[in-house]
């Protein structure tokens, strides 16, 4: 079993870097706060007896050798960057638990066939550049030089920030892991929801990660005077848009697994006494089953067309982003189930509605995830919290899962 106090103390110590007056944490990629956090995590890796190095996109890696050094590596980890004014557990739990399980193995003299690496992925959150998962894209070979031209609020590009932090953007291809070099990737994370809490469970096994589809709807009607235009002679874009929003809620709720969210909405021209002539709004549609998501998408769009025709307004739908869902490996889920049973935890399976680095790795290796309970489902917020006991349970399940994976042929 892992050292509960050591894991918890490291979580609290790392949480002091980038801490705001509000109690939240801000650690953005390629900043001084991130550098300090990496230095601290490096010290933990060294203490754990790991060989420490960084790759060309800034991923920090601690390696424990296996008896077969040429065997594909088992990766475990997460990230230590944060959103603005975020919480203390989203990301660091996976990193520090990864270090803890390897330190426990070394202390107990446990060797494995496969080497194991703890990886701290660069910029999972995307808070600084509105473009995230840089490190996982880097090892998957999907990060491009064009994407490094994304800018932060000060106009600094990813490439510039990398250069200032001592990395050469032209060398990002050197971080790419070849097919067959990675046996599996496993991540422990807080749930960021209330499913486990509602079921009074400390740990859950993730079945898959819902892929986000982002659409932008533009409804064009006719602006007019709010006082002089009769109700039966209006082409009100907002009324049509509101019916589409209701349709989104109805269709998303039908499947039992889909979630649909309208997160942005703008009215034009936006006067208090003007009938809205144009409305733009976004839809974030997610499901772990792509066929189900496509079905919901089609029903929403077809229904929206009918509603707009009935109100004599125009409709345009633009795809902003379409990411396929990522299914977790059945083998890893089975091993995690056995790990839960080994330490006396009831196995429980659930999907992830939030995105994670492992989504970028599906073409490289099998992926697996474990969740622990989040108090009140709160995340990306200073109030984000998971108990010491739940962190320990999650780390122990991770320990047995990774140990089994790294000894299987």
Secondary structure in CASP SS format (residue, H / E / C, confidence):
PFRMAT SS
TARGET T0000
AUTHOR 0000-0000-0000
METHOD secondary structure of the structure
MODEL  1
X C 1.00
X C 1.00
X C 1.00
X H 1.00
X H 1.00
X H 1.00
X H 1.00
X H 1.00
X H 1.00
X H 1.00
X H 1.00
X H 1.00
X H 1.00
X H 1.00
X C 1.00
X C 1.00
X C 1.00
X C 1.00
X E 1.00
X C 1.00
X C 1.00
X C 1.00
X C 1.00
X C 1.00
X E 1.00
X C 1.00
X C 1.00
X C 1.00
X C 1.00
X C 1.00
X C 1.00
X H 1.00
X H 1.00
X H 1.00
X H 1.00
X H 1.00
X H 1.00
X H 1.00
X H 1.00
X H 1.00
X H 1.00
X H 1.00
X H 1.00
X H 1.00
X H 1.00
X H 1.00
X H 1.00
X C 1.00
X C 1.00
X C 1.00
X E 1.00
X E 1.00
X E 1.00
X E 1.00
X C 1.00
X C 1.00
X C 1.00
X C 1.00
X C 1.00
X E 1.00
X E 1.00
X E 1.00
X E 1.00
X E 1.00
X C 1.00
X C 1.00
X C 1.00
X C 1.00
X C 1.00
X C 1.00
X C 1.00
X C 1.00
X E 1.00
X E 1.00
X E 1.00
X E 1.00
X E 1.00
X E 1.00
X E 1.00
X C 1.00
X C 1.00
X C 1.00
X C 1.00
X C 1.00
X C 1.00
X E 1.00
X C 1.00
X C 1.00
X C 1.00
X C 1.00
X C 1.00
X H 1.00
X H 1.00
X H 1.00
X H 1.00
X H 1.00
X H 1.00
X H 1.00
X H 1.00
X H 1.00
X H 1.00
X H 1.00
X H 1.00
X H 1.00
X H 1.00
X H 1.00
X H 1.00
X C 1.00
X C 1.00
X C 1.00
X C 1.00
X C 1.00
X C 1.00
X C 1.00
X C 1.00
X E 1.00
X E 1.00
X E 1.00
X E 1.00
X E 1.00
X E 1.00
X C 1.00
X C 1.00
X C 1.00
X C 1.00
X C 1.00
X C 1.00
X C 1.00
X C 1.00
X C 1.00
X C 1.00
X C 1.00
X C 1.00
X H 1.00
X H 1.00
X H 1.00
X H 1.00
X H 1.00
X H 1.00
X H 1.00
X C 1.00
X C 1.00
X C 1.00
X C 1.00
X C 1.00
X C 1.00
X H 1.00
X H 1.00
X H 1.00
X C 1.00
X E 1.00
X C 1.00
X C 1.00
X C 1.00
X C 1.00
X C 1.00
X E 1.00
X H 1.00
X H 1.00
X H 1.00
X H 1.00
X H 1.00
X H 1.00
X H 1.00
X C 1.00
X C 1.00
X C 1.00
X C 1.00
X H 1.00
X H 1.00
X H 1.00
X H 1.00
X H 1.00
X H 1.00
X H 1.00
X C 1.00
X C 1.00
X C 1.00
X C 1.00
X C 1.00
X C 1.00
X E 1.00
X E 1.00
X E 1.00
X E 1.00
X E 1.00
X E 1.00
X E 1.00
X E 1.00
X E 1.00
X C 1.00
X C 1.00
X C 1.00
X C 1.00
X H 1.00
X H 1.00
X H 1.00
X H 1.00
X C 1.00
X C 1.00
X C 1.00
X C 1.00
X E 1.00
X E 1.00
X E 1.00
X E 1.00
X E 1.00
X E 1.00
X E 1.00
X C 1.00
X E 1.00
X E 1.00
X E 1.00
X E 1.00
X E 1.00
X E 1.00
X E 1.00
X E 1.00
X E 1.00
X E 1.00
X C 1.00
X C 1.00
X C 1.00
X E 1.00
X E 1.00
X C 1.00
X C 1.00
X C 1.00
X C 1.00
X C 1.00
X H 1.00
X H 1.00
X H 1.00
X C 1.00
X C 1.00
X C 1.00
X H 1.00
X H 1.00
X H 1.00
X H 1.00
X H 1.00
X H 1.00
X H 1.00
X H 1.00
X H 1.00
X H 1.00
X H 1.00
X H 1.00
X H 1.00
X H 1.00
X H 1.00
X H 1.00
X H 1.00
X H 1.00
X C 1.00
X C 1.00
X C 1.00
X C 1.00
X E 1.00
X E 1.00
X E 1.00
X C 1.00
X C 1.00
X C 1.00
X E 1.00
X E 1.00
X E 1.00
X E 1.00
X C 1.00
X C 1.00
X C 1.00
X C 1.00
X C 1.00
X E 1.00
X E 1.00
X C 1.00
X C 1.00
X E 1.00
X E 1.00
X E 1.00
X E 1.00
X E 1.00
X E 1.00
X E 1.00
X E 1.00
X E 1.00
X E 1.00
X C 1.00
X C 1.00
X H 1.00
X H 1.00
X H 1.00
X H 1.00
X H 1.00
X H 1.00
X H 1.00
X H 1.00
X H 1.00
X H 1.00
X H 1.00
X H 1.00
X H 1.00
X H 1.00
X H 1.00
X H 1.00
X H 1.00
X H 1.00
X H 1.00
X H 1.00
X H 1.00
X C 1.00
X C 1.00
X C 1.00
X E 1.00
X E 1.00
X E 1.00
X E 1.00
X E 1.00
X E 1.00
X E 1.00
X E 1.00
X E 1.00
X C 1.00
X C 1.00
X C 1.00
X E 1.00
X E 1.00
X C 1.00
X C 1.00
X H 1.00
X H 1.00
X H 1.00
X H 1.00
X H 1.00
X H 1.00
X H 1.00
X H 1.00
X H 1.00
X H 1.00
X H 1.00
X H 1.00
X H 1.00
X C 1.00
X C 1.00
X C 1.00
X C 1.00
X C 1.00
X C 1.00
X E 1.00
X E 1.00
X E 1.00
X E 1.00
X C 1.00
X C 1.00
X C 1.00
X C 1.00
X H 1.00
X H 1.00
X H 1.00
X H 1.00
X H 1.00
X C 1.00
X C 1.00
X C 1.00
X C 1.00
X E 1.00
X E 1.00
X E 1.00
X E 1.00
X E 1.00
X E 1.00
X E 1.00
X C 1.00
X C 1.00
X H 1.00
X H 1.00
X H 1.00
X C 1.00
X C 1.00
X C 1.00
X C 1.00
X C 1.00
X C 1.00
X C 1.00
X C 1.00
X C 1.00
X C 1.00
X H 1.00
X H 1.00
X H 1.00
X H 1.00
X H 1.00
X H 1.00
X H 1.00
X H 1.00
X H 1.00
X H 1.00
X H 1.00
X H 1.00
X H 1.00
X H 1.00
X H 1.00
X H 1.00
X H 1.00
X H 1.00
X C 1.00
X C 1.00
X C 1.00
X C 1.00
END
